[in-house]
Structure formats: C-alpha cells, structure tokens
Amino acid sequence: MRNFEYNTLQAKIQGLSVQVGELFADLYRVEKQGNKTLEALEAYKSLRRLLPMENFGYGARAYDRHIGATAAHKATQGIGTRTFDVIDGQLEQQR
C-alpha cells in the first residue's frame, strides 16, 4: 500500500478529494440530484483520477483503486467528522 509520506502533491489532492467528498455528501442530503450536487460529484471524481492506482485485495478478489480510496469513499457517504448539519433544508455550520 502506498502512502503520501514522500509526495506532498498527492497528499494535497487526497485532502481535497476528501473535502469535496464531504461537500458532495452535504449537498446530497439537501438537494439529492441537484446541479450543485452533481458538480460536486464530478469534482470529486476528477480529483480522484489524479491519484495513482494501487492493488487492493488478494487473489481472485484483487482489483485496482486510487490510493486513499477508503477515506475518500467514507467522505462521500457522510462518514467521519462533520462540520455542517442540515437544518430546514439548509446547510448550517455546527457550533
């Protein structure tokens, strides 16, 4: 498994993809398939494509994923640290 220890550019891309993944999750909670939501998803996918691939899994179940895929995927599902909440259909920063 690769890491970002020696490549700060890839680390920045990973960080941005996690943040955009969280933005996508927030927008999806508000407007589901709205234009902003779809644009955020496309931005997320574009950032992920900038990262190299790594082999994930073993044997017949092995496949390639972009490095950092687990953390990025969790962000798109709204799993992890949240800084915003949906109140009355609007994104509000948590205090």
N, C-alpha and C positions, 0 to 999 in steps of 0.2 A: 504494500500500500504506500502510495506517495504521500508526502505532506508538504506543507508550504514553508518549511523552515528556511529553505535557501532560495525561494523565489517570491519576492515581495509583490511583484506584479500579479502573479496568480493568487496570492493571498488577498490582494485588494479586490480582484474580480470575484473571488469566493465570498468575501464580505458583502460586496454589493449585491450579489445574487441572492444571498440570504435576506438582506434588507428588502429587495424588490419582491422576493417570495412572500415576506410578511405583509408588504403593501398589497400584493395580489389577494392574500387571504382576507385582509381587512376590507378591501373593496368588494370582494365576492360576497362577504357577509352582508353588505349594504345593498348592492345592486345586481348580484348574480352575473348575468351575461351582458352588462352594460359596456359601452365603448371604453370607458376608463379601465374596467376590469380586464378586458381583452388586450388592451395596450400594455397593461402591467404584465400580463402573462407572456406576451411576445417579448417584452424587455427582459424578463426573467430567462426565457429560453435562449435569447441571443447571448446573454452573459454566460450561461452555462456552456454554450457551444465554443466559447473562447478558451475553455479549460481542456487540458489533455485527458485522454481516456485511461482507465485502469481496469484490470481484470477483477471482477467481483464474483465471489462464489467459487465452488470447486467442482471438478469433474464435469458431468453432463449438464449441471446447473450453472456453469460458469458463463458469464456474459460481461460485456464492457459497459462501464458507466463513466461519466465525467467525475474527476476527483472531487471529493467533498459532497457527493450526491445525497447522502443520508441527511446531513444537516440542512441542505438546501430544500430537500423534499419536505422535511418536517416544517420548515418555514411556510411552505405553500399550503400546508394543512392547518396552520394556526397553532402548531405545537411549539411550545417553548416560551420564552419571555415575550410578553405583550406590553406594549406601551400605549396602546389605544384601545378603546372599547366602543361598541355601537350603542348609542342611546338615541331613541326615537328616530332611527334610520340615519343618524349622522355619526361620523367618527369623532370621538371626543378623547382627548388625552387623559390618561388616568393620573390621579394625584397620588 
